[in-house]
Amino acid sequence: MTLPEFITKFKKSLESRVEDLSVSITSGNVKDMEQYRAVVGEIQGLSFAVEELQSLLKRFDDDAEVDRS
């Protein structure tokens, strides 16, 4: 497995977790405000990680294009 493939799979895993947490909130599965804040915080952290991974993939692709030129 190449690094870009690993990053892509890991990013999809994080996105899946964000989706699961979002469904949990919208389905009313959060029992109190403390849990709500924890879930929202996790979503924010995961979303940041996904954005960073996307940025890394873009830089990797850009570097690969420069190398091919």
PDB file of N, CA, C and O in Angstrom:
ATOM      1  N   MET A   1       0.853  -1.172   0.000  1.00  0.00           N
ATOM      2  CA  MET A   1       0.000   0.000   0.000  1.00  0.00           C
ATOM      3  C   MET A   1       0.900   1.236   0.000  1.00  0.00           C
ATOM      4  O   MET A   1       1.835   1.349   0.792  1.00  0.00           O
ATOM      5  N   THR A   2       0.590   2.146  -0.902  1.00  0.00           N
ATOM      6  CA  THR A   2       1.360   3.381  -0.976  1.00  0.00           C
ATOM      7  C   THR A   2       0.864   4.373   0.072  1.00  0.00           C
ATOM      8  O   THR A   2      -0.218   4.214   0.637  1.00  0.00           O
ATOM      9  N   LEU A   3       1.664   5.384   0.316  1.00  0.00           N
ATOM     10  CA  LEU A   3       1.280   6.408   1.296  1.00  0.00           C
ATOM     11  C   LEU A   3      -0.027   7.108   0.914  1.00  0.00           C
ATOM     12  O   LEU A   3      -0.891   7.273   1.775  1.00  0.00           O
ATOM     13  N   PRO A   4      -0.202   7.524  -0.341  1.00  0.00           N
ATOM     14  CA  PRO A   4      -1.484   8.153  -0.705  1.00  0.00           C
ATOM     15  C   PRO A   4      -2.684   7.217  -0.506  1.00  0.00           C
ATOM     16  O   PRO A   4      -3.761   7.661  -0.107  1.00  0.00           O
ATOM     17  N   GLU A   5      -2.497   5.936  -0.783  1.00  0.00           N
ATOM     18  CA  GLU A   5      -3.595   4.979  -0.572  1.00  0.00           C
ATOM     19  C   GLU A   5      -3.924   4.873   0.914  1.00  0.00           C
ATOM     20  O   GLU A   5      -5.093   4.834   1.298  1.00  0.00           O
ATOM     21  N   PHE A   6      -2.886   4.828   1.746  1.00  0.00           N
ATOM     22  CA  PHE A   6      -3.101   4.762   3.192  1.00  0.00           C
ATOM     23  C   PHE A   6      -3.830   6.002   3.685  1.00  0.00           C
ATOM     24  O   PHE A   6      -4.792   5.902   4.447  1.00  0.00           O
ATOM     25  N   ILE A   7      -3.374   7.168   3.252  1.00  0.00           N
ATOM     26  CA  ILE A   7      -4.002   8.427   3.683  1.00  0.00           C
ATOM     27  C   ILE A   7      -5.462   8.465   3.244  1.00  0.00           C
ATOM     28  O   ILE A   7      -6.333   8.884   4.006  1.00  0.00           O
ATOM     29  N   THR A   8      -5.724   8.032   2.027  1.00  0.00           N
ATOM     30  CA  THR A   8      -7.103   8.027   1.519  1.00  0.00           C
ATOM     31  C   THR A   8      -7.991   7.100   2.341  1.00  0.00           C
ATOM     32  O   THR A   8      -9.115   7.467   2.684  1.00  0.00           O
ATOM     33  N   LYS A   9      -7.506   5.912   2.657  1.00  0.00           N
ATOM     34  CA  LYS A   9      -8.299   4.971   3.474  1.00  0.00           C
ATOM     35  C   LYS A   9      -8.529   5.513   4.881  1.00  0.00           C
ATOM     36  O   LYS A   9      -9.626   5.406   5.428  1.00  0.00           O
ATOM     37  N   PHE A  10      -7.490   6.091   5.453  1.00  0.00           N
ATOM     38  CA  PHE A  10      -7.605   6.649   6.795  1.00  0.00           C
ATOM     39  C   PHE A  10      -8.589   7.816   6.807  1.00  0.00           C
ATOM     40  O   PHE A  10      -9.391   7.951   7.732  1.00  0.00           O
ATOM     41  N   LYS A  11      -8.525   8.659   5.776  1.00  0.00           N
ATOM     42  CA  LYS A  11      -9.440   9.791   5.654  1.00  0.00           C
ATOM     43  C   LYS A  11     -10.887   9.305   5.553  1.00  0.00           C
ATOM     44  O   LYS A  11     -11.779   9.879   6.176  1.00  0.00           O
ATOM     45  N   LYS A  12     -11.119   8.257   4.775  1.00  0.00           N
ATOM     46  CA  LYS A  12     -12.469   7.707   4.652  1.00  0.00           C
ATOM     47  C   LYS A  12     -12.966   7.146   5.988  1.00  0.00           C
ATOM     48  O   LYS A  12     -14.147   7.259   6.316  1.00  0.00           O
ATOM     49  N   SER A  13     -12.068   6.550   6.742  1.00  0.00           N
ATOM     50  CA  SER A  13     -12.419   6.033   8.061  1.00  0.00           C
ATOM     51  C   SER A  13     -12.831   7.166   8.992  1.00  0.00           C
ATOM     52  O   SER A  13     -13.812   7.044   9.726  1.00  0.00           O
ATOM     53  N   LEU A  14     -12.090   8.259   8.964  1.00  0.00           N
ATOM     54  CA  LEU A  14     -12.430   9.422   9.794  1.00  0.00           C
ATOM     55  C   LEU A  14     -13.762  10.031   9.357  1.00  0.00           C
ATOM     56  O   LEU A  14     -14.583  10.409  10.192  1.00  0.00           O
ATOM     57  N   GLU A  15     -13.967  10.121   8.056  1.00  0.00           N
ATOM     58  CA  GLU A  15     -15.232  10.661   7.544  1.00  0.00           C
ATOM     59  C   GLU A  15     -16.411   9.792   7.960  1.00  0.00           C
ATOM     60  O   GLU A  15     -17.487  10.306   8.267  1.00  0.00           O
ATOM     61  N   SER A  16     -16.214   8.496   7.971  1.00  0.00           N
ATOM     62  CA  SER A  16     -17.263   7.576   8.410  1.00  0.00           C
ATOM     63  C   SER A  16     -17.605   7.807   9.880  1.00  0.00           C
ATOM     64  O   SER A  16     -18.776   7.799  10.260  1.00  0.00           O
ATOM     65  N   ARG A  17     -16.583   8.012  10.698  1.00  0.00           N
ATOM     66  CA  ARG A  17     -16.803   8.278  12.120  1.00  0.00           C
ATOM     67  C   ARG A  17     -17.563   9.591  12.311  1.00  0.00           C
ATOM     68  O   ARG A  17     -18.465   9.668  13.146  1.00  0.00           O
ATOM     69  N   VAL A  18     -17.207  10.615  11.550  1.00  0.00           N
ATOM     70  CA  VAL A  18     -17.921  11.901  11.621  1.00  0.00           C
ATOM     71  C   VAL A  18     -19.386  11.694  11.264  1.00  0.00           C
ATOM     72  O   VAL A  18     -20.274  12.232  11.925  1.00  0.00           O
ATOM     73  N   GLU A  19     -19.634  10.919  10.228  1.00  0.00           N
ATOM     74  CA  GLU A  19     -21.014  10.653   9.806  1.00  0.00           C
ATOM     75  C   GLU A  19     -21.787   9.914  10.910  1.00  0.00           C
ATOM     76  O   GLU A  19     -22.930  10.258  11.210  1.00  0.00           O
ATOM     77  N   ASP A  20     -21.160   8.910  11.503  1.00  0.00           N
ATOM     78  CA  ASP A  20     -21.810   8.162  12.584  1.00  0.00           C
ATOM     79  C   ASP A  20     -22.146   9.071  13.773  1.00  0.00           C
ATOM     80  O   ASP A  20     -23.234   8.983  14.343  1.00  0.00           O
ATOM     81  N   LEU A  21     -21.215   9.931  14.133  1.00  0.00           N
ATOM     82  CA  LEU A  21     -21.449  10.846  15.255  1.00  0.00           C
ATOM     83  C   LEU A  21     -22.551  11.851  14.922  1.00  0.00           C
ATOM     84  O   LEU A  21     -23.379  12.178  15.773  1.00  0.00           O
ATOM     85  N   SER A  22     -22.556  12.332  13.694  1.00  0.00           N
ATOM     86  CA  SER A  22     -23.585  13.283  13.275  1.00  0.00           C
ATOM     87  C   SER A  22     -24.968  12.644  13.325  1.00  0.00           C
ATOM     88  O   SER A  22     -25.933  13.268  13.766  1.00  0.00           O
ATOM     89  N   VAL A  23     -25.056  11.406  12.874  1.00  0.00           N
ATOM     90  CA  VAL A  23     -26.332  10.685  12.928  1.00  0.00           C
ATOM     91  C   VAL A  23     -26.756  10.486  14.380  1.00  0.00           C
ATOM     92  O   VAL A  23     -27.937  10.599  14.709  1.00  0.00           O
ATOM     93  N   SER A  24     -25.808  10.196  15.226  1.00  0.00           N
ATOM     94  CA  SER A  24     -26.101  10.008  16.649  1.00  0.00           C
ATOM     95  C   SER A  24     -26.728  11.265  17.247  1.00  0.00           C
ATOM     96  O   SER A  24     -27.697  11.183  18.003  1.00  0.00           O
ATOM     97  N   ILE A  25     -26.177  12.416  16.909  1.00  0.00           N
ATOM     98  CA  ILE A  25     -26.716  13.678  17.430  1.00  0.00           C
ATOM     99  C   ILE A  25     -28.106  13.939  16.867  1.00  0.00           C
ATOM    100  O   ILE A  25     -29.035  14.250  17.613  1.00  0.00           O
ATOM    101  N   THR A  26     -28.250  13.812  15.551  1.00  0.00           N
ATOM    102  CA  THR A  26     -29.528  14.142  14.925  1.00  0.00           C
ATOM    103  C   THR A  26     -30.624  13.134  15.240  1.00  0.00           C
ATOM    104  O   THR A  26     -31.808  13.433  15.086  1.00  0.00           O
ATOM    105  N   SER A  27     -30.236  11.945  15.679  1.00  0.00           N
ATOM    106  CA  SER A  27     -31.229  10.930  16.038  1.00  0.00           C
ATOM    107  C   SER A  27     -31.666  11.026  17.492  1.00  0.00           C
ATOM    108  O   SER A  27     -32.532  10.275  17.942  1.00  0.00           O
ATOM    109  N   GLY A  28     -31.067  11.946  18.215  1.00  0.00           N
ATOM    110  CA  GLY A  28     -31.446  12.113  19.617  1.00  0.00           C
ATOM    111  C   GLY A  28     -30.808  11.101  20.551  1.00  0.00           C
ATOM    112  O   GLY A  28     -31.332  10.837  21.634  1.00  0.00           O
ATOM    113  N   ASN A  29     -29.678  10.532  20.141  1.00  0.00           N
ATOM    114  CA  ASN A  29     -29.020   9.527  20.970  1.00  0.00           C
ATOM    115  C   ASN A  29     -28.042  10.111  21.984  1.00  0.00           C
ATOM    116  O   ASN A  29     -27.317   9.373  22.652  1.00  0.00           O
ATOM    117  N   VAL A  30     -28.026  11.422  22.094  1.00  0.00           N
ATOM    118  CA  VAL A  30     -27.154  12.075  23.068  1.00  0.00           C
ATOM    119  C   VAL A  30     -27.985  12.327  24.320  1.00  0.00           C
ATOM    120  O   VAL A  30     -29.041  12.957  24.266  1.00  0.00           O
ATOM    121  N   LYS A  31     -27.486  11.821  25.456  1.00  0.00           N
ATOM    122  CA  LYS A  31     -28.316  11.836  26.666  1.00  0.00           C
ATOM    123  C   LYS A  31     -28.325  13.161  27.419  1.00  0.00           C
ATOM    124  O   LYS A  31     -29.305  13.482  28.091  1.00  0.00           O
ATOM    125  N   ASP A  32     -27.235  13.944  27.315  1.00  0.00           N
ATOM    126  CA  ASP A  32     -27.200  15.218  28.043  1.00  0.00           C
ATOM    127  C   ASP A  32     -26.241  16.185  27.357  1.00  0.00           C
ATOM    128  O   ASP A  32     -25.574  15.834  26.384  1.00  0.00           O
ATOM    129  N   MET A  33     -26.185  17.399  27.877  1.00  0.00           N
ATOM    130  CA  MET A  33     -25.368  18.452  27.277  1.00  0.00           C
ATOM    131  C   MET A  33     -23.875  18.100  27.327  1.00  0.00           C
ATOM    132  O   MET A  33     -23.129  18.444  26.410  1.00  0.00           O
ATOM    133  N   GLU A  34     -23.449  17.435  28.365  1.00  0.00           N
ATOM    134  CA  GLU A  34     -22.038  17.051  28.483  1.00  0.00           C
ATOM    135  C   GLU A  34     -21.643  16.102  27.350  1.00  0.00           C
ATOM    136  O   GLU A  34     -20.599  16.275  26.722  1.00  0.00           O
ATOM    137  N   GLN A  35     -22.477  15.112  27.097  1.00  0.00           N
ATOM    138  CA  GLN A  35     -22.199  14.171  26.017  1.00  0.00           C
ATOM    139  C   GLN A  35     -22.284  14.878  24.662  1.00  0.00           C
ATOM    140  O   GLN A  35     -21.487  14.607  23.764  1.00  0.00           O
ATOM    141  N   TYR A  36     -23.254  15.782  24.520  1.00  0.00           N
ATOM    142  CA  TYR A  36     -23.393  16.551  23.281  1.00  0.00           C
ATOM    143  C   TYR A  36     -22.109  17.325  22.991  1.00  0.00           C
ATOM    144  O   TYR A  36     -21.594  17.296  21.873  1.00  0.00           O
ATOM    145  N   ARG A  37     -21.601  18.015  24.006  1.00  0.00           N
ATOM    146  CA  ARG A  37     -20.362  18.786  23.828  1.00  0.00           C
ATOM    147  C   ARG A  37     -19.191  17.874  23.460  1.00  0.00           C
ATOM    148  O   ARG A  37     -18.366  18.228  22.617  1.00  0.00           O
ATOM    149  N   ALA A  38     -19.120  16.714  24.087  1.00  0.00           N
ATOM    150  CA  ALA A  38     -18.035  15.774  23.787  1.00  0.00           C
ATOM    151  C   ALA A  38     -18.124  15.290  22.343  1.00  0.00           C
ATOM    152  O   ALA A  38     -17.109  15.204  21.652  1.00  0.00           O
ATOM    153  N   VAL A  39     -19.320  14.977  21.892  1.00  0.00           N
ATOM    154  CA  VAL A  39     -19.503  14.480  20.528  1.00  0.00           C
ATOM    155  C   VAL A  39     -19.188  15.587  19.518  1.00  0.00           C
ATOM    156  O   VAL A  39     -18.522  15.343  18.512  1.00  0.00           O
ATOM    157  N   VAL A  40     -19.663  16.789  19.787  1.00  0.00           N
ATOM    158  CA  VAL A  40     -19.379  17.911  18.886  1.00  0.00           C
ATOM    159  C   VAL A  40     -17.874  18.184  18.846  1.00  0.00           C
ATOM    160  O   VAL A  40     -17.327  18.465  17.780  1.00  0.00           O
ATOM    161  N   GLY A  41     -17.213  18.105  19.977  1.00  0.00           N
ATOM    162  CA  GLY A  41     -15.763  18.292  20.017  1.00  0.00           C
ATOM    163  C   GLY A  41     -15.037  17.234  19.208  1.00  0.00           C
ATOM    164  O   GLY A  41     -14.063  17.533  18.515  1.00  0.00           O
ATOM    165  N   GLU A  42     -15.509  15.998  19.294  1.00  0.00           N
ATOM    166  CA  GLU A  42     -14.901  14.922  18.516  1.00  0.00           C
ATOM    167  C   GLU A  42     -15.103  15.163  17.024  1.00  0.00           C
ATOM    168  O   GLU A  42     -14.187  14.962  16.225  1.00  0.00           O
ATOM    169  N   ILE A  43     -16.303  15.595  16.654  1.00  0.00           N
ATOM    170  CA  ILE A  43     -16.575  15.895  15.251  1.00  0.00           C
ATOM    171  C   ILE A  43     -15.648  16.999  14.753  1.00  0.00           C
ATOM    172  O   ILE A  43     -15.106  16.911  13.652  1.00  0.00           O
ATOM    173  N   GLN A  44     -15.469  18.036  15.565  1.00  0.00           N
ATOM    174  CA  GLN A  44     -14.585  19.140  15.167  1.00  0.00           C
ATOM    175  C   GLN A  44     -13.151  18.657  14.986  1.00  0.00           C
ATOM    176  O   GLN A  44     -12.488  19.026  14.016  1.00  0.00           O
ATOM    177  N   GLY A  45     -12.675  17.843  15.903  1.00  0.00           N
ATOM    178  CA  GLY A  45     -11.319  17.329  15.800  1.00  0.00           C
ATOM    179  C   GLY A  45     -11.127  16.433  14.591  1.00  0.00           C
ATOM    180  O   GLY A  45     -10.126  16.539  13.882  1.00  0.00           O
ATOM    181  N   LEU A  46     -12.081  15.558  14.360  1.00  0.00           N
ATOM    182  CA  LEU A  46     -12.006  14.669  13.209  1.00  0.00           C
ATOM    183  C   LEU A  46     -12.087  15.453  11.900  1.00  0.00           C
ATOM    184  O   LEU A  46     -11.391  15.134  10.936  1.00  0.00           O
ATOM    185  N   SER A  47     -12.929  16.465  11.871  1.00  0.00           N
ATOM    186  CA  SER A  47     -13.062  17.290  10.661  1.00  0.00           C
ATOM    187  C   SER A  47     -11.755  18.016  10.357  1.00  0.00           C
ATOM    188  O   SER A  47     -11.358  18.128   9.197  1.00  0.00           O
ATOM    189  N   PHE A  48     -11.096  18.502  11.385  1.00  0.00           N
ATOM    190  CA  PHE A  48      -9.800  19.143  11.197  1.00  0.00           C
ATOM    191  C   PHE A  48      -8.788  18.144  10.632  1.00  0.00           C
ATOM    192  O   PHE A  48      -8.033  18.469   9.715  1.00  0.00           O
ATOM    193  N   ALA A  49      -8.777  16.932  11.180  1.00  0.00           N
ATOM    194  CA  ALA A  49      -7.854  15.899  10.710  1.00  0.00           C
ATOM    195  C   ALA A  49      -8.125  15.551   9.246  1.00  0.00           C
ATOM    196  O   ALA A  49      -7.187  15.371   8.469  1.00  0.00           O
ATOM    197  N   VAL A  50      -9.386  15.458   8.870  1.00  0.00           N
ATOM    198  CA  VAL A  50      -9.754  15.155   7.483  1.00  0.00           C
ATOM    199  C   VAL A  50      -9.244  16.256   6.554  1.00  0.00           C
ATOM    200  O   VAL A  50      -8.708  15.969   5.484  1.00  0.00           O
ATOM    201  N   GLU A  51      -9.409  17.510   6.962  1.00  0.00           N
ATOM    202  CA  GLU A  51      -8.929  18.628   6.148  1.00  0.00           C
ATOM    203  C   GLU A  51      -7.408  18.580   5.986  1.00  0.00           C
ATOM    204  O   GLU A  51      -6.888  18.834   4.899  1.00  0.00           O
ATOM    205  N   GLU A  52      -6.707  18.257   7.055  1.00  0.00           N
ATOM    206  CA  GLU A  52      -5.248  18.162   6.988  1.00  0.00           C
ATOM    207  C   GLU A  52      -4.815  17.026   6.070  1.00  0.00           C
ATOM    208  O   GLU A  52      -3.878  17.186   5.287  1.00  0.00           O
ATOM    209  N   LEU A  53      -5.480  15.894   6.157  1.00  0.00           N
ATOM    210  CA  LEU A  53      -5.160  14.773   5.282  1.00  0.00           C
ATOM    211  C   LEU A  53      -5.427  15.120   3.816  1.00  0.00           C
ATOM    212  O   LEU A  53      -4.654  14.756   2.930  1.00  0.00           O
ATOM    213  N   GLN A  54      -6.522  15.822   3.576  1.00  0.00           N
ATOM    214  CA  GLN A  54      -6.838  16.250   2.211  1.00  0.00           C
ATOM    215  C   GLN A  54      -5.750  17.178   1.683  1.00  0.00           C
ATOM    216  O   GLN A  54      -5.353  17.081   0.522  1.00  0.00           O
ATOM    217  N   SER A  55      -5.277  18.066   2.528  1.00  0.00           N
ATOM    218  CA  SER A  55      -4.202  18.980   2.151  1.00  0.00           C
ATOM    219  C   SER A  55      -2.917  18.214   1.832  1.00  0.00           C
ATOM    220  O   SER A  55      -2.231  18.525   0.859  1.00  0.00           O
ATOM    221  N   LEU A  56      -2.596  17.216   2.649  1.00  0.00           N
ATOM    222  CA  LEU A  56      -1.410  16.390   2.392  1.00  0.00           C
ATOM    223  C   LEU A  56      -1.521  15.658   1.057  1.00  0.00           C
ATOM    224  O   LEU A  56      -0.555  15.594   0.297  1.00  0.00           O
ATOM    225  N   LEU A  57      -2.697  15.109   0.776  1.00  0.00           N
ATOM    226  CA  LEU A  57      -2.896  14.412  -0.493  1.00  0.00           C
ATOM    227  C   LEU A  57      -2.725  15.362  -1.673  1.00  0.00           C
ATOM    228  O   LEU A  57      -2.134  14.999  -2.690  1.00  0.00           O
ATOM    229  N   LYS A  58      -3.241  16.570  -1.535  1.00  0.00           N
ATOM    230  CA  LYS A  58      -3.117  17.548  -2.613  1.00  0.00           C
ATOM    231  C   LYS A  58      -1.652  17.899  -2.841  1.00  0.00           C
ATOM    232  O   LYS A  58      -1.196  17.966  -3.982  1.00  0.00           O
ATOM    233  N   ARG A  59      -0.915  18.123  -1.753  1.00  0.00           N
ATOM    234  CA  ARG A  59       0.513  18.438  -1.894  1.00  0.00           C
ATOM    235  C   ARG A  59       1.267  17.268  -2.523  1.00  0.00           C
ATOM    236  O   ARG A  59       2.150  17.463  -3.358  1.00  0.00           O
ATOM    237  N   PHE A  60       0.912  16.062  -2.117  1.00  0.00           N
ATOM    238  CA  PHE A  60       1.555  14.876  -2.683  1.00  0.00           C
ATOM    239  C   PHE A  60       1.304  14.800  -4.184  1.00  0.00           C
ATOM    240  O   PHE A  60       2.220  14.532  -4.961  1.00  0.00           O
ATOM    241  N   ASP A  61       0.057  15.038  -4.586  1.00  0.00           N
ATOM    242  CA  ASP A  61      -0.288  15.022  -6.012  1.00  0.00           C
ATOM    243  C   ASP A  61       0.430  16.139  -6.762  1.00  0.00           C
ATOM    244  O   ASP A  61       0.923  15.927  -7.870  1.00  0.00           O
ATOM    245  N   ASP A  62       0.491  17.321  -6.164  1.00  0.00           N
ATOM    246  CA  ASP A  62       1.182  18.453  -6.798  1.00  0.00           C
ATOM    247  C   ASP A  62       2.664  18.147  -6.976  1.00  0.00           C
ATOM    248  O   ASP A  62       3.241  18.441  -8.023  1.00  0.00           O
ATOM    249  N   ASP A  63       3.284  17.555  -5.947  1.00  0.00           N
ATOM    250  CA  ASP A  63       4.704  17.180  -6.022  1.00  0.00           C
ATOM    251  C   ASP A  63       4.934  16.124  -7.096  1.00  0.00           C
ATOM    252  O   ASP A  63       5.936  16.163  -7.809  1.00  0.00           O
ATOM    253  N   ALA A  64       4.008  15.187  -7.207  1.00  0.00           N
ATOM    254  CA  ALA A  64       4.127  14.125  -8.209  1.00  0.00           C
ATOM    255  C   ALA A  64       4.041  14.714  -9.620  1.00  0.00           C
ATOM    256  O   ALA A  64       4.742  14.257 -10.522  1.00  0.00           O
ATOM    257  N   GLU A  65       3.195  15.719  -9.816  1.00  0.00           N
ATOM    258  CA  GLU A  65       3.073  16.362 -11.120  1.00  0.00           C
ATOM    259  C   GLU A  65       4.356  17.094 -11.487  1.00  0.00           C
ATOM    260  O   GLU A  65       4.785  17.058 -12.640  1.00  0.00           O
ATOM    261  N   VAL A  66       4.967  17.755 -10.513  1.00  0.00           N
ATOM    262  CA  VAL A  66       6.217  18.475 -10.752  1.00  0.00           C
ATOM    263  C   VAL A  66       7.316  17.482 -11.114  1.00  0.00           C
ATOM    264  O   VAL A  66       8.120  17.748 -12.007  1.00  0.00           O
ATOM    265  N   ASP A  67       7.357  16.350 -10.435  1.00  0.00           N
ATOM    266  CA  ASP A  67       8.375  15.332 -10.710  1.00  0.00           C
ATOM    267  C   ASP A  67       8.222  14.736 -12.116  1.00  0.00           C
ATOM    268  O   ASP A  67       9.207  14.362 -12.753  1.00  0.00           O
ATOM    269  N   ARG A  68       6.987  14.657 -12.582  1.00  0.00           N
ATOM    270  CA  ARG A  68       6.737  14.085 -13.913  1.00  0.00           C
ATOM    271  C   ARG A  68       7.086  15.049 -15.027  1.00  0.00           C
ATOM    272  O   ARG A  68       7.301  14.632 -16.165  1.00  0.00           O
ATOM    273  N   SER A  69       7.144  16.335 -14.715  1.00  0.00           N
ATOM    274  CA  SER A  69       7.425  17.345 -15.745  1.00  0.00           C
ATOM    275  C   SER A  69       8.872  17.383 -16.149  1.00  0.00           C
ATOM    276  O   SER A  69       9.254  18.182 -17.004  1.00  0.00           O
TER     277      SER A  69
END
